[in-house]
Amino acid sequence: MAKASVRARALKKPKFKSRVVRRCFRCARKNGFMRDFGLCRICFREFANEGMIPGIKKSSW
C-alpha cells in the first residue's frame, strides 16, 4: 500500500504533462496499471473474480 503523501502527490496536476503518474485508485500502485479500468493488475483480478466489473469474467476452456 502506498503512503497517503504519495496518493496526494499523484492527484496533483503535474508541471509538465509527461510527468503524469497514473495510479490505481484503490491501492495507489503505479506498476501494472490498466488505463481502461483505472486499476492495477492485482485489484483488477480481485474485482473481476468478485464480479464487480461488468462484462469481465474469468476465461476457461
PDB file of N, CA, C, O and CB in Angstrom:
ATOM      1  N   MET A   1       0.842  -1.184   0.000  1.00  0.00           N
ATOM      2  CA  MET A   1       0.000   0.000   0.000  1.00  0.00           C
ATOM      3  C   MET A   1       0.888   1.249   0.000  1.00  0.00           C
ATOM      4  O   MET A   1       1.898   1.322   0.700  1.00  0.00           O
ATOM      5  CB  MET A   1      -0.959  -0.003   1.226  1.00  0.00           C
ATOM      6  N   ALA A   2       0.485   2.198  -0.787  1.00  0.00           N
ATOM      7  CA  ALA A   2       1.227   3.443  -0.887  1.00  0.00           C
ATOM      8  C   ALA A   2       0.854   4.380   0.260  1.00  0.00           C
ATOM      9  O   ALA A   2      -0.248   4.322   0.805  1.00  0.00           O
ATOM     10  CB  ALA A   2       0.963   4.118  -2.238  1.00  0.00           C
ATOM     11  N   LYS A   3       1.802   5.240   0.607  1.00  0.00           N
ATOM     12  CA  LYS A   3       1.551   6.196   1.670  1.00  0.00           C
ATOM     13  C   LYS A   3       0.553   7.249   1.212  1.00  0.00           C
ATOM     14  O   LYS A   3       0.337   7.445   0.015  1.00  0.00           O
ATOM     15  CB  LYS A   3       2.857   6.855   2.120  1.00  0.00           C
ATOM     16  N   ALA A   4      -0.045   7.916   2.174  1.00  0.00           N
ATOM     17  CA  ALA A   4      -1.033   8.953   1.870  1.00  0.00           C
ATOM     18  C   ALA A   4      -0.401  10.105   1.085  1.00  0.00           C
ATOM     19  O   ALA A   4      -1.050  10.692   0.219  1.00  0.00           O
ATOM     20  CB  ALA A   4      -1.665   9.484   3.167  1.00  0.00           C
ATOM     21  N   SER A   5       0.863  10.433   1.383  1.00  0.00           N
ATOM     22  CA  SER A   5       1.522  11.535   0.686  1.00  0.00           C
ATOM     23  C   SER A   5       1.745  11.197  -0.791  1.00  0.00           C
ATOM     24  O   SER A   5       1.669  12.080  -1.644  1.00  0.00           O
ATOM     25  CB  SER A   5       2.862  11.867   1.362  1.00  0.00           C
ATOM     26  N   VAL A   6       2.019   9.928  -1.096  1.00  0.00           N
ATOM     27  CA  VAL A   6       2.218   9.502  -2.484  1.00  0.00           C
ATOM     28  C   VAL A   6       0.903   9.592  -3.244  1.00  0.00           C
ATOM     29  O   VAL A   6       0.868  10.018  -4.399  1.00  0.00           O
ATOM     30  CB  VAL A   6       2.780   8.059  -2.545  1.00  0.00           C
ATOM     31  N   ARG A   7      -0.184   9.185  -2.578  1.00  0.00           N
ATOM     32  CA  ARG A   7      -1.507   9.287  -3.210  1.00  0.00           C
ATOM     33  C   ARG A   7      -1.864  10.744  -3.496  1.00  0.00           C
ATOM     34  O   ARG A   7      -2.364  11.063  -4.574  1.00  0.00           O
ATOM     35  CB  ARG A   7      -2.585   8.646  -2.311  1.00  0.00           C
ATOM     36  N   ALA A   8      -1.609  11.612  -2.545  1.00  0.00           N
ATOM     37  CA  ALA A   8      -1.943  13.028  -2.699  1.00  0.00           C
ATOM     38  C   ALA A   8      -1.117  13.653  -3.833  1.00  0.00           C
ATOM     39  O   ALA A   8      -1.631  14.460  -4.607  1.00  0.00           O
ATOM     40  CB  ALA A   8      -1.700  13.790  -1.370  1.00  0.00           C
ATOM     41  N   ARG A   9       0.151  13.279  -3.925  1.00  0.00           N
ATOM     42  CA  ARG A   9       1.010  13.817  -4.972  1.00  0.00           C
ATOM     43  C   ARG A   9       0.537  13.379  -6.356  1.00  0.00           C
ATOM     44  O   ARG A   9       0.643  14.142  -7.316  1.00  0.00           O
ATOM     45  CB  ARG A   9       2.455  13.378  -4.748  1.00  0.00           C
ATOM     46  N   ALA A  10       0.017  12.156  -6.465  1.00  0.00           N
ATOM     47  CA  ALA A  10      -0.465  11.647  -7.751  1.00  0.00           C
ATOM     48  C   ALA A  10      -1.718  12.388  -8.205  1.00  0.00           C
ATOM     49  O   ALA A  10      -1.974  12.478  -9.406  1.00  0.00           O
ATOM     50  CB  ALA A  10      -0.753  10.146  -7.655  1.00  0.00           C
ATOM     51  N   LEU A  11      -2.501  12.920  -7.275  1.00  0.00           N
ATOM     52  CA  LEU A  11      -3.723  13.630  -7.633  1.00  0.00           C
ATOM     53  C   LEU A  11      -3.464  15.059  -8.098  1.00  0.00           C
ATOM     54  O   LEU A  11      -4.291  15.645  -8.796  1.00  0.00           O
ATOM     55  CB  LEU A  11      -4.664  13.646  -6.460  1.00  0.00           C
ATOM     56  N   LYS A  12      -2.317  15.623  -7.712  1.00  0.00           N
ATOM     57  CA  LYS A  12      -1.987  16.991  -8.116  1.00  0.00           C
ATOM     58  C   LYS A  12      -1.668  17.055  -9.611  1.00  0.00           C
ATOM     59  O   LYS A  12      -1.173  16.089 -10.191  1.00  0.00           O
ATOM     60  CB  LYS A  12      -0.795  17.521  -7.296  1.00  0.00           C
ATOM     61  N   LYS A  13      -1.954  18.187 -10.215  1.00  0.00           N
ATOM     62  CA  LYS A  13      -1.639  18.385 -11.629  1.00  0.00           C
ATOM     63  C   LYS A  13      -0.133  18.600 -11.766  1.00  0.00           C
ATOM     64  O   LYS A  13       0.423  19.462 -11.086  1.00  0.00           O
ATOM     65  CB  LYS A  13      -2.435  19.598 -12.223  1.00  0.00           C
ATOM     66  N   PRO A  14       0.544  17.830 -12.635  1.00  0.00           N
ATOM     67  CA  PRO A  14       1.993  17.973 -12.770  1.00  0.00           C
ATOM     68  C   PRO A  14       2.375  19.235 -13.537  1.00  0.00           C
ATOM     69  O   PRO A  14       1.573  19.806 -14.277  1.00  0.00           O
ATOM     70  CB  PRO A  14       2.573  16.753 -13.465  1.00  0.00           C
ATOM     71  N   LYS A  15       3.611  19.647 -13.341  1.00  0.00           N
ATOM     72  CA  LYS A  15       4.126  20.823 -14.034  1.00  0.00           C
ATOM     73  C   LYS A  15       4.169  20.597 -15.547  1.00  0.00           C
ATOM     74  O   LYS A  15       3.878  21.505 -16.326  1.00  0.00           O
ATOM     75  CB  LYS A  15       5.523  21.176 -13.513  1.00  0.00           C
ATOM     76  N   PHE A  16       4.532  19.383 -15.952  1.00  0.00           N
ATOM     77  CA  PHE A  16       4.569  19.006 -17.357  1.00  0.00           C
ATOM     78  C   PHE A  16       3.718  17.764 -17.546  1.00  0.00           C
ATOM     79  O   PHE A  16       3.700  16.894 -16.675  1.00  0.00           O
ATOM     80  CB  PHE A  16       6.026  18.761 -17.839  1.00  0.00           C
ATOM     81  N   LYS A  17       3.009  17.661 -18.668  1.00  0.00           N
ATOM     82  CA  LYS A  17       2.079  16.552 -18.834  1.00  0.00           C
ATOM     83  C   LYS A  17       2.774  15.211 -19.014  1.00  0.00           C
ATOM     84  O   LYS A  17       2.142  14.166 -18.860  1.00  0.00           O
ATOM     85  CB  LYS A  17       1.187  16.811 -20.007  1.00  0.00           C
ATOM     86  N   SER A  18       4.068  15.220 -19.338  1.00  0.00           N
ATOM     87  CA  SER A  18       4.799  13.953 -19.458  1.00  0.00           C
ATOM     88  C   SER A  18       5.148  13.361 -18.087  1.00  0.00           C
ATOM     89  O   SER A  18       5.608  12.222 -18.004  1.00  0.00           O
ATOM     90  CB  SER A  18       6.079  14.162 -20.273  1.00  0.00           C
ATOM     91  N   ARG A  19       4.935  14.119 -17.027  1.00  0.00           N
ATOM     92  CA  ARG A  19       5.230  13.641 -15.675  1.00  0.00           C
ATOM     93  C   ARG A  19       4.032  12.990 -14.979  1.00  0.00           C
ATOM     94  O   ARG A  19       4.100  12.670 -13.793  1.00  0.00           O
ATOM     95  CB  ARG A  19       5.726  14.787 -14.838  1.00  0.00           C
ATOM     96  N   VAL A  20       2.946  12.796 -15.712  1.00  0.00           N
ATOM     97  CA  VAL A  20       1.760  12.196 -15.113  1.00  0.00           C
ATOM     98  C   VAL A  20       2.080  10.770 -14.691  1.00  0.00           C
ATOM     99  O   VAL A  20       2.607   9.980 -15.473  1.00  0.00           O
ATOM    100  CB  VAL A  20       0.565  12.224 -16.099  1.00  0.00           C
ATOM    101  N   VAL A  21       1.754  10.452 -13.442  1.00  0.00           N
ATOM    102  CA  VAL A  21       1.911   9.094 -12.942  1.00  0.00           C
ATOM    103  C   VAL A  21       0.518   8.571 -12.665  1.00  0.00           C
ATOM    104  O   VAL A  21      -0.163   9.047 -11.756  1.00  0.00           O
ATOM    105  CB  VAL A  21       2.822   9.036 -11.656  1.00  0.00           C
ATOM    106  N   ARG A  22       0.094   7.592 -13.448  1.00  0.00           N
ATOM    107  CA  ARG A  22      -1.237   7.027 -13.263  1.00  0.00           C
ATOM    108  C   ARG A  22      -1.161   5.957 -12.192  1.00  0.00           C
ATOM    109  O   ARG A  22      -0.298   5.080 -12.232  1.00  0.00           O
ATOM    110  CB  ARG A  22      -1.796   6.445 -14.593  1.00  0.00           C
ATOM    111  N   ARG A  23      -2.072   6.036 -11.234  1.00  0.00           N
ATOM    112  CA  ARG A  23      -2.066   5.092 -10.128  1.00  0.00           C
ATOM    113  C   ARG A  23      -3.436   4.458  -9.964  1.00  0.00           C
ATOM    114  O   ARG A  23      -4.457   5.049 -10.314  1.00  0.00           O
ATOM    115  CB  ARG A  23      -1.642   5.783  -8.833  1.00  0.00           C
ATOM    116  N   CYS A  24      -3.440   3.268  -9.437  1.00  0.00           N
ATOM    117  CA  CYS A  24      -4.665   2.551  -9.128  1.00  0.00           C
ATOM    118  C   CYS A  24      -5.425   3.350  -8.076  1.00  0.00           C
ATOM    119  O   CYS A  24      -4.843   3.780  -7.080  1.00  0.00           O
ATOM    120  CB  CYS A  24      -4.365   1.098  -8.633  1.00  0.00           C
ATOM    121  N   PHE A  25      -6.728   3.552  -8.292  1.00  0.00           N
ATOM    122  CA  PHE A  25      -7.488   4.365  -7.343  1.00  0.00           C
ATOM    123  C   PHE A  25      -7.724   3.617  -6.035  1.00  0.00           C
ATOM    124  O   PHE A  25      -8.049   4.233  -5.020  1.00  0.00           O
ATOM    125  CB  PHE A  25      -8.825   4.783  -7.954  1.00  0.00           C
ATOM    126  N   ARG A  26      -7.566   2.315  -6.052  1.00  0.00           N
ATOM    127  CA  ARG A  26      -7.834   1.516  -4.856  1.00  0.00           C
ATOM    128  C   ARG A  26      -6.609   1.393  -3.954  1.00  0.00           C
ATOM    129  O   ARG A  26      -6.706   1.602  -2.745  1.00  0.00           O
ATOM    130  CB  ARG A  26      -8.315   0.134  -5.253  1.00  0.00           C
ATOM    131  N   CYS A  27      -5.454   1.053  -4.538  1.00  0.00           N
ATOM    132  CA  CYS A  27      -4.266   0.811  -3.707  1.00  0.00           C
ATOM    133  C   CYS A  27      -3.109   1.760  -4.020  1.00  0.00           C
ATOM    134  O   CYS A  27      -2.088   1.727  -3.333  1.00  0.00           O
ATOM    135  CB  CYS A  27      -3.801  -0.617  -3.887  1.00  0.00           C
ATOM    136  N   ALA A  28      -3.249   2.595  -5.031  1.00  0.00           N
ATOM    137  CA  ALA A  28      -2.255   3.595  -5.442  1.00  0.00           C
ATOM    138  C   ALA A  28      -0.989   2.972  -6.018  1.00  0.00           C
ATOM    139  O   ALA A  28       0.068   3.603  -6.005  1.00  0.00           O
ATOM    140  CB  ALA A  28      -1.890   4.469  -4.264  1.00  0.00           C
ATOM    141  N   ARG A  29      -1.078   1.753  -6.520  1.00  0.00           N
ATOM    142  CA  ARG A  29       0.060   1.106  -7.170  1.00  0.00           C
ATOM    143  C   ARG A  29       0.248   1.719  -8.554  1.00  0.00           C
ATOM    144  O   ARG A  29      -0.731   1.972  -9.256  1.00  0.00           O
ATOM    145  CB  ARG A  29      -0.148  -0.439  -7.269  1.00  0.00           C
ATOM    146  N   LYS A  30       1.503   1.961  -8.954  1.00  0.00           N
ATOM    147  CA  LYS A  30       1.747   2.584 -10.256  1.00  0.00           C
ATOM    148  C   LYS A  30       2.157   1.581 -11.327  1.00  0.00           C
ATOM    149  O   LYS A  30       1.945   1.834 -12.513  1.00  0.00           O
ATOM    150  CB  LYS A  30       2.814   3.638 -10.125  1.00  0.00           C
ATOM    151  N   ASN A  31       2.735   0.455 -10.940  1.00  0.00           N
ATOM    152  CA  ASN A  31       3.143  -0.551 -11.924  1.00  0.00           C
ATOM    153  C   ASN A  31       1.996  -1.508 -12.207  1.00  0.00           C
ATOM    154  O   ASN A  31       1.210  -1.822 -11.313  1.00  0.00           O
ATOM    155  CB  ASN A  31       4.377  -1.330 -11.430  1.00  0.00           C
ATOM    156  N   GLY A  32       1.899  -1.966 -13.430  1.00  0.00           N
ATOM    157  CA  GLY A  32       0.842  -2.891 -13.809  1.00  0.00           C
ATOM    158  C   GLY A  32      -0.509  -2.220 -13.857  1.00  0.00           C
ATOM    159  O   GLY A  32      -1.521  -2.850 -13.552  1.00  0.00           O
ATOM    160  N   PHE A  33      -0.551  -0.950 -14.234  1.00  0.00           N
ATOM    161  CA  PHE A  33      -1.778  -0.165 -14.261  1.00  0.00           C
ATOM    162  C   PHE A  33      -2.505  -0.356 -15.585  1.00  0.00           C
ATOM    163  O   PHE A  33      -1.878  -0.335 -16.644  1.00  0.00           O
ATOM    164  CB  PHE A  33      -1.473   1.321 -14.029  1.00  0.00           C
ATOM    165  N   MET A  34      -3.812  -0.541 -15.538  1.00  0.00           N
ATOM    166  CA  MET A  34      -4.635  -0.662 -16.747  1.00  0.00           C
ATOM    167  C   MET A  34      -5.476   0.598 -16.887  1.00  0.00           C
ATOM    168  O   MET A  34      -6.349   0.866 -16.061  1.00  0.00           O
ATOM    169  CB  MET A  34      -5.546  -1.937 -16.695  1.00  0.00           C
ATOM    170  N   ARG A  35      -5.210   1.368 -17.935  1.00  0.00           N
ATOM    171  CA  ARG A  35      -5.907   2.641 -18.125  1.00  0.00           C
ATOM    172  C   ARG A  35      -7.404   2.473 -18.318  1.00  0.00           C
ATOM    173  O   ARG A  35      -8.191   3.287 -17.835  1.00  0.00           O
ATOM    174  CB  ARG A  35      -5.332   3.367 -19.306  1.00  0.00           C
ATOM    175  N   ASP A  36      -7.799   1.423 -19.021  1.00  0.00           N
ATOM    176  CA  ASP A  36      -9.215   1.229 -19.326  1.00  0.00           C
ATOM    177  C   ASP A  36     -10.061   1.113 -18.073  1.00  0.00           C
ATOM    178  O   ASP A  36     -11.223   1.519 -18.069  1.00  0.00           O
ATOM    179  CB  ASP A  36      -9.400  -0.002 -20.177  1.00  0.00           C
ATOM    180  N   PHE A  37      -9.493   0.565 -17.014  1.00  0.00           N
ATOM    181  CA  PHE A  37     -10.253   0.319 -15.797  1.00  0.00           C
ATOM    182  C   PHE A  37      -9.823   1.200 -14.630  1.00  0.00           C
ATOM    183  O   PHE A  37     -10.553   1.311 -13.645  1.00  0.00           O
ATOM    184  CB  PHE A  37     -10.125  -1.119 -15.409  1.00  0.00           C
ATOM    185  N   GLY A  38      -8.662   1.822 -14.720  1.00  0.00           N
ATOM    186  CA  GLY A  38      -8.172   2.652 -13.623  1.00  0.00           C
ATOM    187  C   GLY A  38      -7.696   1.830 -12.436  1.00  0.00           C
ATOM    188  O   GLY A  38      -7.652   2.316 -11.306  1.00  0.00           O
ATOM    189  N   LEU A  39      -7.337   0.567 -12.709  1.00  0.00           N
ATOM    190  CA  LEU A  39      -6.916  -0.355 -11.655  1.00  0.00           C
ATOM    191  C   LEU A  39      -5.564  -0.973 -12.000  1.00  0.00           C
ATOM    192  O   LEU A  39      -5.184  -1.048 -13.169  1.00  0.00           O
ATOM    193  CB  LEU A  39      -7.973  -1.458 -11.443  1.00  0.00           C
ATOM    194  N   CYS A  40      -4.846  -1.414 -10.972  1.00  0.00           N
ATOM    195  CA  CYS A  40      -3.652  -2.200 -11.210  1.00  0.00           C
ATOM    196  C   CYS A  40      -4.078  -3.634 -11.483  1.00  0.00           C
ATOM    197  O   CYS A  40      -5.241  -3.989 -11.288  1.00  0.00           O
ATOM    198  CB  CYS A  40      -2.669  -2.121 -10.004  1.00  0.00           C
ATOM    199  N   ARG A  41      -3.155  -4.444 -11.926  1.00  0.00           N
ATOM    200  CA  ARG A  41      -3.481  -5.815 -12.316  1.00  0.00           C
ATOM    201  C   ARG A  41      -3.993  -6.647 -11.149  1.00  0.00           C
ATOM    202  O   ARG A  41      -4.830  -7.530 -11.338  1.00  0.00           O
ATOM    203  CB  ARG A  41      -2.266  -6.482 -12.916  1.00  0.00           C
ATOM    204  N   ILE A  42      -3.503  -6.377  -9.952  1.00  0.00           N
ATOM    205  CA  ILE A  42      -3.906  -7.146  -8.777  1.00  0.00           C
ATOM    206  C   ILE A  42      -5.343  -6.812  -8.383  1.00  0.00           C
ATOM    207  O   ILE A  42      -6.154  -7.708  -8.152  1.00  0.00           O
ATOM    208  CB  ILE A  42      -2.953  -6.872  -7.600  1.00  0.00           C
ATOM    209  N   CYS A  43      -5.650  -5.528  -8.308  1.00  0.00           N
ATOM    210  CA  CYS A  43      -7.003  -5.100  -7.960  1.00  0.00           C
ATOM    211  C   CYS A  43      -7.988  -5.495  -9.059  1.00  0.00           C
ATOM    212  O   CYS A  43      -9.130  -5.854  -8.773  1.00  0.00           O
ATOM    213  CB  CYS A  43      -7.044  -3.577  -7.725  1.00  0.00           C
ATOM    214  N   PHE A  44      -7.545  -5.428 -10.320  1.00  0.00           N
ATOM    215  CA  PHE A  44      -8.397  -5.831 -11.432  1.00  0.00           C
ATOM    216  C   PHE A  44      -8.802  -7.295 -11.281  1.00  0.00           C
ATOM    217  O   PHE A  44      -9.968  -7.645 -11.464  1.00  0.00           O
ATOM    218  CB  PHE A  44      -7.679  -5.606 -12.776  1.00  0.00           C
ATOM    219  N   ARG A  45      -7.847  -8.132 -10.953  1.00  0.00           N
ATOM    220  CA  ARG A  45      -8.126  -9.558 -10.808  1.00  0.00           C
ATOM    221  C   ARG A  45      -9.099  -9.810  -9.660  1.00  0.00           C
ATOM    222  O   ARG A  45     -10.023 -10.613  -9.788  1.00  0.00           O
ATOM    223  CB  ARG A  45      -6.825 -10.336 -10.578  1.00  0.00           C
ATOM    224  N   GLU A  46      -8.890  -9.123  -8.541  1.00  0.00           N
ATOM    225  CA  GLU A  46      -9.790  -9.286  -7.393  1.00  0.00           C
ATOM    226  C   GLU A  46     -11.211  -8.837  -7.741  1.00  0.00           C
ATOM    227  O   GLU A  46     -12.176  -9.533  -7.424  1.00  0.00           O
ATOM    228  CB  GLU A  46      -9.265  -8.487  -6.182  1.00  0.00           C
ATOM    229  N   PHE A  47     -11.342  -7.676  -8.393  1.00  0.00           N
ATOM    230  CA  PHE A  47     -12.661  -7.169  -8.768  1.00  0.00           C
ATOM    231  C   PHE A  47     -13.338  -8.090  -9.787  1.00  0.00           C
ATOM    232  O   PHE A  47     -14.541  -8.338  -9.703  1.00  0.00           O
ATOM    233  CB  PHE A  47     -12.543  -5.748  -9.336  1.00  0.00           C
ATOM    234  N   ALA A  48     -12.556  -8.594 -10.752  1.00  0.00           N
ATOM    235  CA  ALA A  48     -13.118  -9.459 -11.784  1.00  0.00           C
ATOM    236  C   ALA A  48     -13.599 -10.776 -11.185  1.00  0.00           C
ATOM    237  O   ALA A  48     -14.655 -11.278 -11.569  1.00  0.00           O
ATOM    238  CB  ALA A  48     -12.083  -9.723 -12.882  1.00  0.00           C
ATOM    239  N   ASN A  49     -12.851 -11.333 -10.263  1.00  0.00           N
ATOM    240  CA  ASN A  49     -13.258 -12.595  -9.632  1.00  0.00           C
ATOM    241  C   ASN A  49     -14.511 -12.423  -8.783  1.00  0.00           C
ATOM    242  O   ASN A  49     -15.302 -13.357  -8.651  1.00  0.00           O
ATOM    243  CB  ASN A  49     -12.124 -13.145  -8.770  1.00  0.00           C
ATOM    244  N   GLU A  50     -14.700 -11.235  -8.207  1.00  0.00           N
ATOM    245  CA  GLU A  50     -15.894 -10.960  -7.411  1.00  0.00           C
ATOM    246  C   GLU A  50     -17.086 -10.590  -8.287  1.00  0.00           C
ATOM    247  O   GLU A  50     -18.217 -10.527  -7.806  1.00  0.00           O
ATOM    248  CB  GLU A  50     -15.617  -9.842  -6.419  1.00  0.00           C
ATOM    249  N   GLY A  51     -16.834 -10.346  -9.577  1.00  0.00           N
ATOM    250  CA  GLY A  51     -17.900  -9.972 -10.492  1.00  0.00           C
ATOM    251  C   GLY A  51     -18.300  -8.512 -10.403  1.00  0.00           C
ATOM    252  O   GLY A  51     -19.428  -8.157 -10.744  1.00  0.00           O
ATOM    253  N   MET A  52     -17.388  -7.658  -9.948  1.00  0.00           N
ATOM    254  CA  MET A  52     -17.693  -6.244  -9.770  1.00  0.00           C
ATOM    255  C   MET A  52     -17.437  -5.414 -11.020  1.00  0.00           C
ATOM    256  O   MET A  52     -17.828  -4.248 -11.078  1.00  0.00           O
ATOM    257  CB  MET A  52     -16.888  -5.694  -8.634  1.00  0.00           C
ATOM    258  N   ILE A  53     -16.778  -6.004 -12.027  1.00  0.00           N
ATOM    259  CA  ILE A  53     -16.530  -5.301 -13.285  1.00  0.00           C
ATOM    260  C   ILE A  53     -17.474  -5.897 -14.322  1.00  0.00           C
ATOM    261  O   ILE A  53     -17.330  -7.065 -14.683  1.00  0.00           O
ATOM    262  CB  ILE A  53     -15.017  -5.422 -13.739  1.00  0.00           C
ATOM    263  N   PRO A  54     -18.439  -5.115 -14.808  1.00  0.00           N
ATOM    264  CA  PRO A  54     -19.399  -5.664 -15.758  1.00  0.00           C
ATOM    265  C   PRO A  54     -18.739  -6.066 -17.076  1.00  0.00           C
ATOM    266  O   PRO A  54     -17.894  -5.345 -17.607  1.00  0.00           O
ATOM    267  CB  PRO A  54     -20.500  -4.658 -16.021  1.00  0.00           C
ATOM    268  N   GLY A  55     -19.137  -7.224 -17.591  1.00  0.00           N
ATOM    269  CA  GLY A  55     -18.630  -7.701 -18.869  1.00  0.00           C
ATOM    270  C   GLY A  55     -17.329  -8.469 -18.793  1.00  0.00           C
ATOM    271  O   GLY A  55     -16.845  -8.961 -19.812  1.00  0.00           O
ATOM    272  N   ILE A  56     -16.751  -8.584 -17.607  1.00  0.00           N
ATOM    273  CA  ILE A  56     -15.489  -9.305 -17.452  1.00  0.00           C
ATOM    274  C   ILE A  56     -15.762 -10.577 -16.662  1.00  0.00           C
ATOM    275  O   ILE A  56     -16.371 -10.550 -15.593  1.00  0.00           O
ATOM    276  CB  ILE A  56     -14.406  -8.420 -16.739  1.00  0.00           C
ATOM    277  N   LYS A  57     -15.294 -11.698 -17.221  1.00  0.00           N
ATOM    278  CA  LYS A  57     -15.403 -12.948 -16.490  1.00  0.00           C
ATOM    279  C   LYS A  57     -14.145 -13.771 -16.741  1.00  0.00           C
ATOM    280  O   LYS A  57     -13.466 -13.589 -17.751  1.00  0.00           O
ATOM    281  CB  LYS A  57     -16.677 -13.731 -16.908  1.00  0.00           C
ATOM    282  N   LYS A  58     -13.845 -14.659 -15.835  1.00  0.00           N
ATOM    283  CA  LYS A  58     -12.663 -15.490 -15.946  1.00  0.00           C
ATOM    284  C   LYS A  58     -12.837 -16.477 -17.101  1.00  0.00           C
ATOM    285  O   LYS A  58     -13.864 -17.147 -17.202  1.00  0.00           O
ATOM    286  CB  LYS A  58     -12.394 -16.236 -14.620  1.00  0.00           C
ATOM    287  N   SER A  59     -11.848 -16.560 -17.954  1.00  0.00           N
ATOM    288  CA  SER A  59     -11.956 -17.461 -19.083  1.00  0.00           C
ATOM    289  C   SER A  59     -11.566 -18.880 -18.660  1.00  0.00           C
ATOM    290  O   SER A  59     -10.710 -19.078 -17.798  1.00  0.00           O
ATOM    291  CB  SER A  59     -11.073 -16.976 -20.248  1.00  0.00           C
ATOM    292  N   SER A  60     -12.204 -19.837 -19.277  1.00  0.00           N
ATOM    293  CA  SER A  60     -11.849 -21.237 -19.057  1.00  0.00           C
ATOM    294  C   SER A  60     -12.213 -22.010 -20.328  1.00  0.00           C
ATOM    295  O   SER A  60     -13.211 -21.715 -20.985  1.00  0.00           O
ATOM    296  CB  SER A  60     -12.586 -21.830 -17.788  1.00  0.00           C
ATOM    297  N   TRP A  61     -11.405 -22.980 -20.653  1.00  0.00           N
ATOM    298  CA  TRP A  61     -11.671 -23.768 -21.824  1.00  0.00           C
ATOM    299  C   TRP A  61     -11.220 -25.201 -21.613  1.00  0.00           C
ATOM    300  O   TRP A  61     -11.365 -26.032 -22.509  1.00  0.00           O
ATOM    301  CB  TRP A  61     -10.991 -23.167 -23.032  1.00  0.00           C
TER     302      TRP A  61
END
